[in-house]
Amino acid sequence: MKMVNKISEEKIQEKIEKGYLKSRIMFELVGKPKEHIENTLKKYLEDIETKEEDSVILSTEFGEAQEIEGGLFSTYCDAEVLVQNPSVLASFCYEYMPASIEIEEPTEMRITNQDYSNTFNDLLFRLHEVSLELKKNIGKLKFAENNTVKLIYNLVILSLKKEAKSIDEIYEDTMVDKAELEKFLERLVEMKRIVKQEDGKFFANVVSEKKKNE
């Protein structure tokens, strides 16, 4: 389905002469169900048109969502967009992450050192933002990982509190993935938190636990 903006060709050329870039920008979206991603992509373009004062959407062509692997659907929007200058185009890409971009007009352009500076400073700002967010998420993951390890440890010790048990019996008590549980138990044996018997069963090392609590 194609939607065309009512801006005249004369008006478009006037803006291009003032330094605007006429670009063809492709947006893609994958998800499910089919109707949801189609409506989401249309809303996405509507939001861009409403929010971006330095950009003008000239036309949009939406493709019908096609089913791909895993029951997911893929759809796209091919949009013609006027943006004020190269710096704004770079910001547009950072903000909306289109699949591809092609500058149609002008075919040649003069980019000032200020344009270059603005573009690279914006790029650096975005990279610092991503780096900060990544560090925050790594910290959260480490915190969650530490808490998960403590939780599994407590579940194992609670399971072995009264009697020695096989890995299958510990699994029934903890419901931790067997492969991961086996590695975890071997690690606890190395740390002398638990003891592995000749019959393959495990039991809590009471002496070690007392020292740990002291």
TIBA-260224 format. One record per residue: residue in one letter; x negated, y, z negated of N, C-alpha, C in turn; residue number from 1. Coordinates in steps of 0.2 Angstrom, whole numbers, plus 2048, in hexadecimal, padded with zeros to 3 digits. Example, Ala and Ser with C-alpha at 12.3 -4.5 7.8 and 13.67 -1.06 7.14 Angstrom:
<sites>
+-------+--------+---------+------+---------+----------+-------+--------+---------+------+--------+
: kolba : n.east : n.north : n.up : ca.east : ca.north : ca.up : c.east : c.north : c.up : kolmar :
+-------+--------+---------+------+---------+----------+-------+--------+---------+------+--------+
:     A :    7BE :     7E4 :  7D9 :     7C2 :      7EA :   7D9 :    7BE :     7F0 :  7D9 :      1 :
:     S :    7C0 :     7F5 :  7DD :     7BC :      7FB :   7DC :    7C0 :     800 :  7D9 :      2 :
+-------+--------+---------+------+---------+----------+-------+--------+---------+------+--------+
</sites>
This chain:
<sites>
+-------+--------+---------+------+---------+----------+-------+--------+---------+------+--------+
: kolba : n.east : n.north : n.up : ca.east : ca.north : ca.up : c.east : c.north : c.up : kolmar :
+-------+--------+---------+------+---------+----------+-------+--------+---------+------+--------+
:     M :    7FC :     7FA :  800 :     800 :      800 :   800 :    7FC :     806 :  800 :      1 :
:     K :    7FD :     80B :  805 :     7F9 :      811 :   805 :    7FD :     817 :  803 :      2 :
:     M :    7F9 :     81B :  7FF :     7FC :      821 :   7FD :    7F8 :     827 :  7FF :      3 :
:     V :    7FA :     82C :  802 :     7F6 :      831 :   805 :    7F8 :     838 :  801 :      4 :
:     N :    7F3 :     83C :  7FF :     7F3 :      842 :   7FC :    7F5 :     847 :  801 :      5 :
:     K :    7F9 :     84C :  7FF :     7FC :      851 :   804 :    7F7 :     857 :  805 :      6 :
:     I :    7F0 :     856 :  804 :     7EB :      85B :   805 :    7EA :     85B :  80D :      7 :
:     S :    7EA :     861 :  810 :     7E9 :      862 :   817 :    7E1 :     860 :  819 :      8 :
:     E :    7E0 :     85E :  81F :     7D9 :      85D :   821 :    7D5 :     864 :  821 :      9 :
:     E :    7D9 :     86A :  822 :     7D6 :      870 :   822 :    7D3 :     872 :  81B :     10 :
:     K :    7D7 :     870 :  816 :     7D6 :      871 :   80F :    7D0 :     86D :  80D :     11 :
:     I :    7D0 :     866 :  80F :     7CA :      862 :   80E :    7C4 :     864 :  810 :     12 :
:     Q :    7C4 :     867 :  817 :     7BE :      86A :   81A :    7BB :     870 :  816 :     13 :
:     E :    7C0 :     874 :  813 :     7BE :      87A :   810 :    7BA :     878 :  809 :     14 :
:     K :    7BC :     872 :  806 :     7B9 :      870 :   800 :    7B2 :     86D :  801 :     15 :
:     I :    7B2 :     869 :  807 :     7AC :      866 :   809 :    7A6 :     86C :  80A :     16 :
:     E :    7A8 :     871 :  80E :     7A4 :      877 :   80F :    7A2 :     87A :  808 :     17 :
:     K :    7A6 :     87A :  803 :     7A4 :      87D :   7FD :    79F :     878 :  7F9 :     18 :
:     G :    79E :     872 :  7FB :     799 :      86D :   7F8 :    79D :     867 :  7F5 :     19 :
:     Y :    7A3 :     866 :  7F6 :     7A7 :      860 :   7F4 :    7A4 :     85A :  7F9 :     20 :
:     L :    7A5 :     854 :  7F6 :     7A3 :      84E :   7F9 :    7A9 :     84A :  7FA :     21 :
:     K :    7AA :     848 :  801 :     7B0 :      844 :   802 :    7AD :     83C :  802 :     22 :
:     S :    7B0 :     839 :  7FD :     7AD :      832 :   7FC :    7B3 :     82D :  7FC :     23 :
:     R :    7B1 :     827 :  7FF :     7B5 :      821 :   7FF :    7B3 :     81D :  7F9 :     24 :
:     I :    7B7 :     81C :  7F4 :     7B6 :      818 :   7EE :    7BA :     812 :  7ED :     25 :
:     M :    7B7 :     80C :  7EC :     7BB :      806 :   7EB :    7BB :     804 :  7E3 :     26 :
:     F :    7C1 :     803 :  7E1 :     7C2 :      801 :   7DA :    7C5 :     7F9 :  7DA :     27 :
:     E :    7C2 :     7F5 :  7D6 :     7C4 :      7EE :   7D6 :    7C6 :     7EC :  7CF :     28 :
:     L :    7CB :     7E8 :  7CE :     7CE :      7E6 :   7C7 :    7CF :     7DE :  7C8 :     29 :
:     V :    7CD :     7DB :  7C3 :     7CE :      7D3 :   7C2 :    7D2 :     7D2 :  7BC :     30 :
:     G :    7D7 :     7CE :  7BC :     7DB :      7CC :   7B6 :    7E1 :     7C8 :  7B7 :     31 :
:     K :    7E6 :     7C8 :  7B3 :     7EC :      7C5 :   7B4 :    7F1 :     7C8 :  7AF :     32 :
:     P :    7F7 :     7C7 :  7B0 :     7FB :      7C4 :   7B6 :    7FA :     7C9 :  7BC :     33 :
:     K :    7FC :     7C7 :  7C2 :     7FB :      7CB :   7C8 :    7FE :     7D2 :  7C7 :     34 :
:     E :    805 :     7D2 :  7C5 :     808 :      7D9 :   7C5 :    805 :     7DE :  7C0 :     35 :
:     H :    802 :     7DB :  7BB :     7FF :      7DF :   7B5 :    7F8 :     7E2 :  7B8 :     36 :
:     I :    7F4 :     7DF :  7BC :     7EE :      7E2 :   7BE :    7F0 :     7E7 :  7C4 :     37 :
:     E :    7F5 :     7E5 :  7C8 :     7F7 :      7EA :   7CD :    7F9 :     7F1 :  7CA :     38 :
:     N :    7FD :     7F0 :  7C5 :     800 :      7F6 :   7C2 :    7FB :     7FA :  7BE :     39 :
:     T :    7F6 :     7F6 :  7BB :     7F1 :      7F9 :   7B7 :    7EC :     7FD :  7BC :     40 :
:     L :    7EA :     7FB :  7C2 :     7E6 :      7FE :   7C6 :    7E9 :     805 :  7C9 :     41 :
:     K :    7F0 :     804 :  7CA :     7F3 :      80A :   7CC :    7F3 :     810 :  7C7 :     42 :
:     K :    7F5 :     80D :  7C1 :     7F5 :      812 :   7BB :    7EE :     815 :  7BA :     43 :
:     Y :    7E8 :     811 :  7BB :     7E2 :      813 :   7BB :    7E0 :     819 :  7BF :     44 :
:     L :    7E2 :     818 :  7C6 :     7E1 :      81D :   7CB :    7E5 :     824 :  7C9 :     45 :
:     E :    7EB :     823 :  7C6 :     7F0 :      828 :   7C4 :    7EC :     82C :  7BF :     46 :
:     D :    7E9 :     829 :  7BA :     7E6 :      82C :   7B5 :    7E0 :     830 :  7B7 :     47 :
:     I :    7DC :     82D :  7BC :     7D6 :      831 :   7BF :    7D9 :     837 :  7C2 :     48 :
:     E :    7DE :     837 :  7C6 :     7E1 :      83D :   7C9 :    7E3 :     842 :  7C5 :     49 :
:     T :    7E6 :     840 :  7BF :     7E8 :      845 :   7BA :    7E2 :     848 :  7B6 :     50 :
:     K :    7DD :     844 :  7B4 :     7D8 :      846 :   7B0 :    7D2 :     84A :  7B3 :     51 :
:     E :    7D1 :     848 :  7BA :     7CB :      84B :   7BD :    7CC :     852 :  7C1 :     52 :
:     E :    7CA :     857 :  7BD :     7CB :      85E :   7C0 :    7C6 :     85F :  7C6 :     53 :
:     D :    7C1 :     85C :  7C6 :     7BB :      85D :   7CB :    7BC :     858 :  7D1 :     54 :
:     S :    7C1 :     854 :  7D1 :     7C2 :      84F :   7D6 :    7C9 :     84F :  7D9 :     55 :
:     V :    7CA :     84E :  7DF :     7D0 :      84D :   7E2 :    7D1 :     847 :  7E6 :     56 :
:     I :    7D6 :     843 :  7E4 :     7D7 :      83D :   7E8 :    7DC :     83E :  7EE :     57 :
:     L :    7D9 :     83D :  7F4 :     7DC :      83E :   7FA :    7E1 :     839 :  7FC :     58 :
:     S :    7DF :     832 :  7FB :     7E3 :      82D :   7FD :    7E1 :     827 :  7F9 :     59 :
:     T :    7E6 :     822 :  7F8 :     7E4 :      81C :   7F5 :    7E8 :     816 :  7F9 :     60 :
:     E :    7E4 :     811 :  7F9 :     7E7 :      80B :   7FD :    7E6 :     805 :  7F8 :     61 :
:     F :    7EB :     802 :  7F6 :     7EB :      7FC :   7F1 :    7EC :     7F6 :  7F4 :     62 :
:     G :    7E8 :     7F1 :  7F3 :     7E8 :      7EA :   7F6 :    7ED :     7E6 :  7F1 :     63 :
:     E :    7F0 :     7E1 :  7F4 :     7F4 :      7DD :   7F0 :    7EF :     7D8 :  7EC :     64 :
:     A :    7F1 :     7D7 :  7E6 :     7ED :      7D2 :   7E2 :    7ED :     7CB :  7E5 :     65 :
:     Q :    7E7 :     7C8 :  7E5 :     7E6 :      7C2 :   7E8 :    7E3 :     7BD :  7E2 :     66 :
:     E :    7E5 :     7B7 :  7E2 :     7E3 :      7B2 :   7DD :    7DC :     7B0 :  7DE :     67 :
:     I :    7D8 :     7B0 :  7D9 :     7D1 :      7AD :   7D9 :    7D1 :     7A7 :  7D4 :     68 :
:     E :    7CA :     7A6 :  7D2 :     7C9 :      7A0 :   7CE :    7CC :     7A1 :  7C7 :     69 :
:     G :    7CE :     79C :  7C4 :     7D0 :      79C :   7BD :    7D7 :     79F :  7BB :     70 :
:     G :    7DB :     79F :  7C1 :     7E2 :      7A2 :   7C0 :    7E2 :     7AA :  7BF :     71 :
:     L :    7DC :     7AD :  7C1 :     7DB :      7B4 :   7C1 :    7DD :     7B7 :  7C8 :     72 :
:     F :    7DF :     7BE :  7C7 :     7E0 :      7C1 :   7CE :    7DB :     7C7 :  7CF :     73 :
:     S :    7DA :     7C9 :  7D5 :     7D6 :      7CE :   7D7 :    7D9 :     7D3 :  7DB :     74 :
:     T :    7D9 :     7DA :  7DA :     7DC :      7DF :   7DE :    7D7 :     7E5 :  7DF :     75 :
:     Y :    7D8 :     7E9 :  7E3 :     7D4 :      7EF :   7E5 :    7D8 :     7F5 :  7E6 :     76 :
:     C :    7D4 :     7FB :  7E6 :     7D7 :      801 :   7E9 :    7D2 :     804 :  7ED :     77 :
:     D :    7D3 :     806 :  7F3 :     7CE :      80A :   7F7 :    7D1 :     811 :  7F7 :     78 :
:     A :    7CD :     815 :  7F4 :     7CF :      81C :   7F3 :    7CA :     821 :  7F7 :     79 :
:     E :    7CD :     826 :  7FA :     7C9 :      82C :   7FC :    7C9 :     832 :  7F7 :     80 :
:     V :    7C3 :     834 :  7F5 :     7C3 :      839 :   7F0 :    7BF :     83E :  7F1 :     81 :
:     L :    7C1 :     845 :  7F0 :     7BC :      84A :   7F0 :    7BA :     84C :  7EA :     82 :
:     V :    7B3 :     84C :  7E9 :     7B0 :      84E :   7E3 :    7AC :     855 :  7E4 :     83 :
:     Q :    7AB :     858 :  7DE :     7A8 :      85F :   7DF :    7A1 :     85F :  7E1 :     84 :
:     N :    79D :     85B :  7DE :     796 :      85B :   7E0 :    793 :     854 :  7DE :     85 :
:     P :    78C :     853 :  7E0 :     789 :      84C :   7DE :    789 :     84B :  7D7 :     86 :
:     S :    789 :     850 :  7D2 :     789 :      84F :   7CB :    78F :     84C :  7C9 :     87 :
:     V :    795 :     84F :  7CB :     79B :      84D :   7CA :    79D :     846 :  7CC :     88 :
:     L :    79A :     844 :  7D2 :     79B :      83D :   7D5 :    797 :     838 :  7D1 :     89 :
:     A :    791 :     83A :  7CE :     78E :      836 :   7CA :    792 :     834 :  7C3 :     90 :
:     S :    794 :     83A :  7C0 :     798 :      839 :   7BA :    79F :     835 :  7BC :     91 :
:     F :    7A2 :     836 :  7C2 :     7A7 :      832 :   7C4 :    7A6 :     82A :  7C3 :     92 :
:     C :    7A0 :     829 :  7C6 :     79E :      822 :   7C6 :    79D :     81F :  7BF :     93 :
:     Y :    799 :     823 :  7BB :     798 :      821 :   7B4 :    79F :     820 :  7B0 :     94 :
:     E :    7A3 :     824 :  7B1 :     7AA :      824 :   7AE :    7AE :     81E :  7B0 :     95 :
:     Y :    7AF :     81D :  7B6 :     7B4 :      819 :   7B9 :    7B1 :     812 :  7BC :     96 :
:     M :    7AB :     812 :  7BD :     7A7 :      80B :   7BF :    7AB :     808 :  7C5 :     97 :
:     P :    7AB :     80C :  7CB :     7AE :      809 :   7D1 :    7A9 :     803 :  7D3 :     98 :
:     A :    7AC :     7FF :  7D8 :     7A9 :      7FA :   7DB :    7A4 :     7FC :  7E0 :     99 :
:     S :    7A5 :     801 :  7E4 :     7A1 :      804 :   7E9 :    7A3 :     80B :  7EB :    100 :
:     I :    79E :     80E :  7EE :     79F :      815 :   7F0 :    79C :     817 :  7F6 :    101 :
:     E :    79F :     81B :  7FA :     79C :      81D :   801 :    79E :     824 :  802 :    102 :
:     I :    799 :     828 :  803 :     79A :      82F :   804 :    79B :     830 :  80C :    103 :
:     E :    7A1 :     833 :  80E :     7A3 :      833 :   815 :    7A1 :     83A :  817 :    104 :
:     E :    7A2 :     83F :  814 :     7A0 :      846 :   816 :    79E :     84A :  810 :    105 :
:     P :    799 :     84F :  811 :     795 :      850 :   817 :    790 :     84A :  819 :    106 :
:     T :    78E :     849 :  81F :     78A :      844 :   821 :    783 :     846 :  81E :    107 :
:     E :    781 :     84C :  81E :     77B :      84F :   81B :    77C :     854 :  816 :    108 :
:     M :    778 :     854 :  810 :     779 :      859 :   80B :    773 :     85B :  808 :    109 :
:     R :    773 :     861 :  805 :     76D :      864 :   801 :    76F :     863 :  7FA :    110 :
:     I :    76B :     860 :  7F6 :     76C :      85F :   7EF :    766 :     863 :  7EC :    111 :
:     T :    769 :     868 :  7E7 :     764 :      86C :   7E4 :    761 :     868 :  7DE :    112 :
:     N :    75C :     86C :  7DB :     758 :      869 :   7D5 :    75D :     868 :  7CF :    113 :
:     Q :    762 :     86D :  7CF :     767 :      86D :   7CA :    76B :     867 :  7CA :    114 :
:     D :    76D :     866 :  7D0 :     771 :      860 :   7D1 :    76E :     859 :  7CF :    115 :
:     Y :    767 :     859 :  7D1 :     763 :      853 :   7CF :    763 :     853 :  7C7 :    116 :
:     S :    761 :     859 :  7C4 :     761 :      859 :   7BD :    767 :     857 :  7B9 :    117 :
:     N :    76D :     859 :  7BC :     773 :      858 :   7B9 :    774 :     850 :  7B9 :    118 :
:     T :    773 :     84D :  7BF :     774 :      846 :   7C0 :    770 :     842 :  7BC :    119 :
:     F :    76A :     843 :  7BB :     765 :      83F :   7B7 :    767 :     840 :  7B0 :    120 :
:     N :    768 :     846 :  7AE :     76A :      848 :   7A7 :    770 :     844 :  7A5 :    121 :
:     D :    775 :     844 :  7A9 :     77B :      840 :   7A8 :    77A :     839 :  7A8 :    122 :
:     L :    775 :     836 :  7AC :     773 :      82F :   7AC :    770 :     82D :  7A5 :    123 :
:     L :    76B :     832 :  7A3 :     768 :      830 :   79D :    76D :     830 :  797 :    124 :
:     F :    771 :     835 :  797 :     777 :      836 :   792 :    77B :     82F :  791 :    125 :
:     R :    77D :     82D :  797 :     781 :      826 :   797 :    77C :     820 :  795 :    126 :
:     L :    776 :     820 :  797 :     772 :      81B :   795 :    771 :     81B :  78D :    127 :
:     H :    770 :     821 :  78A :     76F :      821 :   783 :    776 :     81F :  780 :    128 :
:     E :    77B :     821 :  783 :     782 :      81F :   780 :    782 :     817 :  780 :    129 :
:     V :    781 :     814 :  786 :     781 :      80D :   786 :    77C :     809 :  781 :    130 :
:     S :    776 :     80C :  781 :     771 :      809 :   77C :    773 :     80A :  775 :    131 :
:     L :    776 :     80F :  773 :     779 :      810 :   76C :    77F :     80B :  76B :    132 :
:     E :    783 :     80A :  770 :     789 :      806 :   76F :    786 :     7FF :  76E :    133 :
:     L :    781 :     7FD :  772 :     77E :      7F6 :   772 :    77B :     7F5 :  76C :    134 :
:     K :    777 :     7FA :  769 :     774 :      7F9 :   762 :    77A :     7F8 :  75D :    135 :
:     K :    77F :     7FB :  75D :     784 :      7FB :   758 :    787 :     7F4 :  759 :    136 :
:     N :    789 :     7F1 :  75F :     78C :      7EB :   760 :    787 :     7E5 :  75E :    137 :
:     I :    780 :     7E6 :  75F :     77C :      7E1 :   75D :    77C :     7E1 :  755 :    138 :
:     G :    77C :     7E6 :  752 :     77C :      7E7 :   74B :    783 :     7E3 :  748 :    139 :
:     K :    788 :     7E4 :  74B :     78F :      7E1 :   749 :    78E :     7D9 :  74A :    140 :
:     L :    78B :     7D7 :  750 :     78A :      7D0 :   751 :    786 :     7CD :  74C :    141 :
:     K :    780 :     7D0 :  74A :     77C :      7CD :   745 :    780 :     7CD :  73E :    142 :
:     F :    783 :     7D2 :  73D :     787 :      7D2 :   737 :    78C :     7CC :  737 :    143 :
:     A :    790 :     7CB :  73C :     795 :      7C6 :   73D :    791 :     7BF :  73D :    144 :
:     E :    78B :     7BF :  740 :     788 :      7B8 :   740 :    786 :     7B6 :  739 :    145 :
:     N :    783 :     7BB :  735 :     781 :      7BA :   72E :    787 :     7B8 :  72A :    146 :
:     N :    78C :     7BB :  72B :     792 :      7B9 :   727 :    795 :     7B2 :  729 :    147 :
:     T :    794 :     7B0 :  72F :     796 :      7AA :   732 :    792 :     7A4 :  72F :    148 :
:     V :    78B :     7A6 :  72F :     787 :      7A1 :   72C :    788 :     7A0 :  725 :    149 :
:     K :    789 :     7A5 :  721 :     78B :      7A4 :   71A :    791 :     7A0 :  719 :    150 :
:     L :    796 :     7A2 :  71D :     79D :      79E :   71C :    79C :     797 :  71E :    151 :
:     I :    798 :     795 :  723 :     797 :      78E :   725 :    793 :     78B :  71F :    152 :
:     Y :    78E :     78E :  71C :     78A :      78B :   717 :    78E :     78A :  711 :    153 :
:     N :    793 :     78F :  70F :     797 :      78D :   709 :    79C :     788 :  70B :    154 :
:     L :    79E :     787 :  711 :     7A3 :      782 :   712 :    79F :     77B :  712 :    155 :
:     V :    799 :     77B :  714 :     795 :      774 :   714 :    794 :     772 :  70D :    156 :
:     I :    792 :     777 :  709 :     790 :      776 :   702 :    797 :     774 :  6FE :    157 :
:     L :    79C :     777 :  6FF :     7A2 :      775 :   6FC :    7A4 :     76E :  6FE :    158 :
:     S :    7A3 :     76C :  704 :     7A5 :      766 :   707 :    7A1 :     760 :  703 :    159 :
:     L :    79A :     762 :  702 :     796 :      75D :   6FF :    795 :     75E :  6F7 :    160 :
:     K :    79A :     761 :  6F4 :     799 :      763 :   6ED :    79A :     75D :  6E9 :    161 :
:     K :    79E :     758 :  6EB :     7A0 :      752 :   6E6 :    79D :     74C :  6E9 :    162 :
:     E :    79B :     74B :  6EF :     799 :      745 :   6F2 :    795 :     746 :  6F8 :    163 :
:     A :    791 :     741 :  6FA :     78D :      741 :   700 :    792 :     740 :  706 :    164 :
:     K :    791 :     743 :  70C :     796 :      742 :   711 :    792 :     741 :  718 :    165 :
:     S :    795 :     73E :  71D :     792 :      73E :   723 :    794 :     744 :  727 :    166 :
:     I :    791 :     745 :  72D :     792 :      74B :   731 :    799 :     74B :  733 :    167 :
:     D :    79C :     745 :  735 :     7A3 :      745 :   737 :    7A8 :     748 :  731 :    168 :
:     E :    7A6 :     746 :  72B :     7AA :      748 :   725 :    7A9 :     74F :  724 :    169 :
:     I :    7A3 :     752 :  724 :     7A2 :      759 :   723 :    7A6 :     75D :  729 :    170 :
:     Y :    7A6 :     75A :  72F :     7A9 :      75D :   734 :    7B1 :     75E :  733 :    171 :
:     E :    7B4 :     759 :  730 :     7BB :      759 :   72E :    7BC :     75E :  729 :    172 :
:     D :    7B7 :     75F :  724 :     7B8 :      765 :   71F :    7B7 :     76C :  722 :    173 :
:     T :    7B2 :     76C :  726 :     7B0 :      773 :   729 :    7B3 :     775 :  730 :    174 :
:     M :    7B4 :     770 :  734 :     7B7 :      771 :   73B :    7B2 :     776 :  73F :    175 :
:     V :    7AB :     775 :  73D :     7A6 :      778 :   741 :    7A4 :     774 :  747 :    176 :
:     D :    7A3 :     777 :  74D :     7A1 :      773 :   752 :    79C :     76E :  750 :    177 :
:     K :    79C :     767 :  752 :     798 :      762 :   750 :    791 :     763 :  752 :    178 :
:     A :    790 :     765 :  758 :     789 :      766 :   75A :    785 :     76C :  756 :    179 :
:     E :    789 :     771 :  755 :     786 :      777 :   751 :    786 :     775 :  74A :    180 :
:     L :    78B :     771 :  747 :     78A :      76F :   740 :    784 :     76A :  73F :    181 :
:     E :    783 :     766 :  744 :     77D :      762 :   743 :    776 :     766 :  743 :    182 :
:     K :    776 :     76B :  747 :     770 :      76F :   746 :    770 :     773 :  740 :    183 :
:     F :    776 :     775 :  73E :     776 :      779 :   737 :    774 :     774 :  731 :    184 :
:     L :    776 :     76E :  731 :     775 :      76A :   72C :    76D :     768 :  72C :    185 :
:     E :    76A :     767 :  732 :     763 :      766 :   732 :    75F :     76C :  72F :    186 :
:     R :    762 :     772 :  731 :     75E :      778 :   72E :    75F :     778 :  727 :    187 :
:     L :    765 :     776 :  724 :     765 :      776 :   71D :    761 :     771 :  719 :    188 :
:     V :    760 :     76B :  71D :     75C :      766 :   71A :    754 :     769 :  71A :    189 :
:     E :    752 :     76C :  71F :     74B :      76F :   71F :    74B :     774 :  71A :    190 :
:     M :    750 :     778 :  718 :     750 :      77D :   713 :    751 :     77A :  70C :    191 :
:     K :    752 :     773 :  70C :     753 :      770 :   706 :    759 :     772 :  702 :    192 :
:     R :    75E :     775 :  706 :     765 :      776 :   703 :    769 :     770 :  702 :    193 :
:     I :    768 :     76B :  707 :     76C :      765 :   706 :    767 :     75F :  708 :    194 :
:     V :    769 :     759 :  706 :     764 :      754 :   707 :    768 :     74F :  70C :    195 :
:     K :    764 :     74C :  710 :     766 :      747 :   715 :    764 :     740 :  712 :    196 :
:     Q :    769 :     73B :  711 :     767 :      735 :   70F :    765 :     730 :  715 :    197 :
:     E :    763 :     72A :  713 :     761 :      725 :   718 :    767 :     723 :  71C :    198 :
:     D :    76D :     723 :  719 :     773 :      721 :   71D :    776 :     726 :  721 :    199 :
:     G :    772 :     72C :  721 :     774 :      731 :   726 :    779 :     736 :  723 :    200 :
:     K :    77B :     735 :  71C :     780 :      739 :   719 :    77C :     73F :  716 :    201 :
:     F :    77F :     744 :  714 :     77C :      74A :   711 :    77F :     74C :  70A :    202 :
:     F :    77B :     74E :  706 :     77E :      751 :   700 :    77A :     757 :  6FE :    203 :
:     A :    77E :     75B :  6FA :     77B :      762 :   6F7 :    775 :     761 :  6F3 :    204 :
:     N :    770 :     765 :  6F4 :     76A :      764 :   6EF :    76C :     769 :  6E9 :    205 :
:     V :    76E :     766 :  6E4 :     771 :      769 :   6DE :    76B :     76E :  6DB :    206 :
:     V :    765 :     76B :  6DB :     75F :      76F :   6D8 :    75E :     775 :  6DC :    207 :
:     S :    75E :     774 :  6E2 :     75D :      77A :   6E7 :    762 :     77F :  6E6 :    208 :
:     E :    769 :     77D :  6E5 :     76E :      781 :   6E5 :    76E :     785 :  6DE :    209 :
:     K :    76B :     782 :  6D9 :     76B :      786 :   6D3 :    765 :     78B :  6D3 :    210 :
:     K :    760 :     789 :  6D6 :     75A :      78E :   6D7 :    75D :     794 :  6DB :    211 :
:     K :    761 :     792 :  6E1 :     763 :      798 :   6E5 :    768 :     79D :  6E1 :    212 :
:     N :    76C :     79A :  6DD :     771 :      79E :   6D9 :    76D :     7A2 :  6D4 :    213 :
:     E :    767 :     79F :  6D1 :     763 :      7A3 :   6CC :    760 :     7A9 :  6CF :    214 :
+-------+--------+---------+------+---------+----------+-------+--------+---------+------+--------+
</sites>
